[in-house]
Amino acid sequence: MDSLRKYINLFDDTKQINEEVSWQTSLFHHIFLAGGPGKTPSGDYNIYTEVIDYDYPHFFIPLVPSMIKRIITVPKMYAFHGLGTQNIRKLISLQNQKTKQISVFTSDPEGYITDSGVWSGSGIVAVVYGDVMASNMADMMSVVDKKGTRVIDLGPEAQIGEYSNFYDHIMTSEYKAFWNDLTAMRKPLLDLLENYIQNALDGEADNVSNSVKYKLIKSYIDGLEPILAKHKKIFTQLYFDWAESQIKKYQDTKSEYDELVMGNFKIVKFIVHDDEYDRDGAEFTKTGDFCDDSGCIKLNIPIEYMTYDEMILALDKIREQNYS
């Protein structure tokens, strides 16, 4: 396995990578602690730091590109990312980086994201093309670790949108066998962590050393990959079939709104609401520059200005390119 440190920054206290609303904390907290300090989707902060129980109904995994690509053939496709002017520079900097991932969507037939998010809030849609590292027909509540790698939940109580078929899959015998193998792999690691905390730290989970965190996470990921490979079928059904269906059967798979995790992407163009877009001291100029409080940069990325109705039609036409 490639060096874990290449993919996951366990310890740096960095700011949010790309989204204003994200639960961003270390991978160690996602994997081994119930809750953990970090910003939740509601904007509140969790302060829970207890080690999880054996039967904890969540199982978070980082979407390490090299690991995922050894298990499945990762599809490439077009998708959309809503953002505001404050995140333009961040998104540009994340292009062509395999371990920096963003949440994107391909389907929004009711205008939920475009209307309530882009239209009334951010005002901008970036059309992106890249590697799809996970997907679901509903919001799958992926979260971000401190390095920018997305984390998804394989557990039976994962917070997946109500329109997903995820809940049908977890009732199958294939999933139950998958879940048994996952929890069996995690159990001895939880025992090691509990023993370390009780013997060396007087019960304070927050004071686990970086070296112990690293060893536990490496053991976790080393044990995870063969389980994912063994249960490739159910793993694919949970988090990859949706992207494939979007490519093969576009007209039959239009969801309420979906979520995909994308890495190694490039920005194809920006679609901007209002033909004189100027918000919060930032603007797109007629010469193709983007200017904000930090100055102006040449985008070298096409910019199209559209009304709301035009944007909906344009996004649909771009989606069709995924199966053309």
Summary of the structure (lengths in Angstrom):
residues: 324
radius of gyration: 20.4
end to end distance: 35.8
largest distance: 64.2
contacts: 1030
relative contact order: 0.19
helix: 39%
strand: 25%
